[in-house]
Every structure is written in structure tokens, then in C-alpha cells.
Amino acid sequence: MAPETLAAERLFARFAPEGTAGLQLFCFPHAGGGAQLFRGWQALAPPGVGVTGILLPGREQRFREPVLDRWPEVLATLVEGIAPETGQGAYAFFGHSLGARLAYELIHRLNAGGCRLPELLVVAACRAPGVPPRWPDMHSMDGPALTERLREMNGVPAEVLADRRLMGLLEPVLRADLRLAETWDPSPGRIAVPILALAGEHDDIDPHVDMLGWQHHTTREFAIQQFPAGHFLILERPEAVMAAIAARLRTGGAR
């Protein structure tokens, strides 16, 4: 592979055996998350769907690389890696929280570049563009305040929060991702991609009502579903989340 190809490949954690996927489902994690969150999804995916986790610098196998915390640079990285993939066949995007914002903005960039667009955008636990946040920004909190807020959100295991060494490794990634999430300036206009919104019934960060506005950001079909879960519904209800995605891909939510 050429050096630029190898660099782009670092963006992907591919969980389907080579040559078995008719549609690639690119999965964008929440703030502080990595591609391995989606490893177990391949076993839940319907035949012909290959799950690929998005792995940004600063985490997992890329932990030695500088973390990205500015929208222009992170979108440039995503476009460089994913634009060539759009010519390889059908694909869809899934994004959880920050990941939904990244996927939505990436679609705008791919469209501007004349790339084939995804068959479906799935946004989970992410308020619609233009809807104000319900909680104060976290990326600028001091260490104890950030740890306490993470404990309240149940998004980081308690044993990790209690481990100063682990938190020392995780905190820079978390702050960078939170800065991206909290400085999101949504692109104007609608995308020509169906949107499926997934909400947790007990999510007090991005509740169902704050996700309804996604219907105004697509020229295609829109649907929304709720799950008996909180903000981290992908951790609590992975089987139900994948079933919802598979059903939408089968029954007209995609082109």
C-alpha cells in the first residue's frame, strides 16, 4: 500500500471477514470512545452488512498520535479516509452522540466533494442541529468536576474513574472529544440521506424531544425510535439498536 493509503487505513477497524460485506456500516463512537465499542456488533449484524469502527487519533492502537480537537482537522481526516470508500459500494453511517455530529458533518463534506452518499444515517443520543444543550459544557471543567459529571452520566466505568493512571490517559481524549461536541456549529441545509434517530427513554442529556428536529435536516425519510435506556443506549441495548438499523436498511429507510 502507498503511505497515504496506510495512513487512511488507520482510521478503520474492520470487523467483517474480507469480501463478505455488501454494505459497510461505518460506526462513529461517542466522546472518549473508540472503534472497539463496535466489535460485538458484527455478530449482531444481518448477513451482508460489515461493521467498521472509526478510530480517530489518540486512542486504542492510535494512542501515540496527537488528539484532534478542532472541527476542520477532524473532518479533513475523516474525508481523507472515507471519500475513497464511497466508491467501493453501498454504505451507511451510525453515530452515537459526538459520533452522530461527526457523521452528519462528514455527509455534508462528501456531498460537496461529489462523493456517493450513504444509504442511511443513524443518529443515536444526539440532539438535532440548532437545539441548545441542557447541561453546561464539560470540556472546560476542572478534573474533579469532570470526574463527578462522568460518574453521573454512567458513561465511564467506576473502576476507571477511580484509577488516576487510567484517567490520566483518558482525560486528554475526553476533553478533546467533548470540545468538539460542545463547539459544534452545524452545517446549514438538508442532506439527501434518510435519517433514523434512536433515543433513550431515560436520557436527560439528549432526550427524545430534542431529537425530533432531525426530521428537518433531511430531504428523505425520517424515523425515530425510543429504547428503555439512558444516554449510552448503545452499551445498554446493542441488540435492539442493531435490529432497528437492520430493519430500516431492509424496509425503505435506505435507498
N, C-alpha and C positions, 0 to 999 in steps of 0.2 A: 504494500500500500504506500501511496505517496504520503509525505509528512502531514499535509493538510487533511488527508483522509483519516489518518490515525488520530489526529487531534480532534476531529469531529466525532469519531467513533467513541471517544472517552465520554461523550455525552449520554451514551446509551447503555443500559443494562438489559439485554435481550433474554427473555425467559422462555421463548418458544424454540423448539428444535429448528435448525436452519431448514428453510424450504417448506415448512408446514403451514405457514400463515398466509391466508388470502387477504386478511385485513390486519393492519398493525394498530394496536391501541396504545398510543403514547400517553404515559401517566406522569403528571406533574405533582410533586408532593407539596405538603404544607410547609410553613416556616419551620426550619430546623430539621425537616425530614429528608430522607434520601431515597434512592431508587429501590433499595431492598424492601421498602414497605410493600412493594407490589409483587414480590417474588411468589407468594402464595396465590396470587390472582390467576396465574396461568392454569393451575389445576381447576379453577372455577370457571374459566372462560369457555365459551362454546367452541366446537370444532371450527378450525379455520381462522380463529382470532388469536393473534400473537400479542402477548403483553410485553411492552417495552417501558422500563422505568427511565425517567430523565434524571441524570446525575450531574448536577452543577458543581463547579469547583468548590473545594473547601470541605468536602465530606466524603465518607467511605473511601473508596480507592483513590479519590482525588483530594485527600485531606491536606496534602502538602501544597496545593495550589492556592493562590490568593482568592479569598471570598469576594464575590461580586455584590455590590450593594447600590448600584445605580442602574436605572432602567435602560438607558441607551446601551451600556455594555452587556447587560444580561440578555437583552433582546438580540443584539448583534451575535452573541454566542449561540443563541437558540436558532436564529435564522441560518447561520453558517452550517450548523449540524443538520437541521431538519429540512431545509429547502431541497437538498438533493434527494431526500427520502420521498418527497411528494411526487416524484416521477416514477417511483417504483411500484405503485399500485394503490389500492384503497387504504385509507387510514382514518382514524378518529382520535380525538383528544379527550382525556379525562384530567380534570384539575381539582385539587382539594384546597380550599381557602386561598392562600397565596398562589398555589398552582393553577387555580381557575383564572386568576388575573393574568398570570403569565401566558396561559393558553389562549385567552381571548386577545391579548395584545399581539401575540405571535400570529394569529389568524389575520389581523389587520396588516401586519408586515408582509406575510406571504401573499395576501391578495394584491398589495401594492407592487410586489415583485412578479406578478403574473403566474404564481405557482398554483397548482391544483389544490383546492381547499379540502379540508376534512369532511368526511361523511356526517359527522356528528361532533358537537361539543357538549361534554358533560361537565357541569359546574356543581361542585358539592361544597356546602357550608361556606358560601361566599355571597355577600350582599351584592345586589345589582349595581352597575355603574351609576354614580350620582347619588346613591343612598348614603347618608352620613353614618359614621361608626357610632356604636352605642357605648364604647369604652374609650378611655384615654389611651394615647399612644404608649406602646410598651418599649419601643427601641431605645428611648432615651431615659428609661427608669434606671435607678441605681441597682446594684446587684441584689441586695435583699428584697427590694420591692419587686424586681423582675422574677426572682425565685418564688415569692409568695403568689404572684399572679399566675405563674405557670402551674403552681400547685392547685390553685382554684380551678384552673381550666382542665385539669386531668389529662394534659397532653404529653407530659413528660413523666416517666415512672418515678415514684417517690425515691427509690434507691439511687437513681441518677441525680435527682435534686439534692440528695444528702451527701453525694460524693463530690468533694471540692475539686478533685483532679479531673473527673469527667466533666463537671460543669465548666471548668476552665477551658476544656477543649470545645465544648458545645456552645458556650456563650457567644463567642465571636460570630459563629454561623447563624445562631438565633437572632442576634442583633442585626446582622446584615439582612437577613430574610424579612425580619419584622420591619426594618426600614423600607424595604421595597413595598411590602404590603401596605404600609401606612403612608407612603408618599405616592401611591397610585393615582395617576391623572388619566382617567380612561379616554381612549381614543373615541372621537365622535363618529356617528354613523352606525349603520346596522351591518351585520355580516350576513352573507348568503349561505349560512350554515344552520341546520336545525340545532336547537338548544334543549337539552334535558337538564333541569335543575333538581338537585337532591338536597333535602333539608332534614335536619334532626328535630324531632318534636320538642326536645328539651334544650335546644341550642339557644343560649342567651347572648351569643356573640353575633351570629348571622342567622337569625330566625327565619322561618318560612315567609313571613310577611315582607321581610327585607329582600327576599329573593324573587318575589313576583315580578319585579321590574325588569328581569332579564328578557321577558317577552317583548320588550320594546327595543331590543338590540339585535334582533334577527329579522330577516325578511322571509324566513322559512318557518317550519313548525316549531312550536314551543310546548313543553310539558313540564310539570313539576310534581314530585313525589315526596312524601314525608316518611320518615322511619322512626321507630321508637329508640332514639339515640340522642346524644348530645352533639357538640361541635365536631368531635372526632368519630363521626359515624363510620368512616372507612375502617377504623380499628374495631369498632363495636359490631358492625353488621356487614362484613365483607361479602358474604354470600348473597345477601339481599341487594347490595349495591351492584354486584356483577350481574345478578339476574335482571335488574332494572335496565342496565346498559344493554345486555344481550337482547332483551325484549324490544327495546327501542330500535336497535340495529335491524331486527327482523321485521318489524311491523310498520315501517314507513316513517320512523323518525329520522331516517337517513335516506339519502338519495338512492 
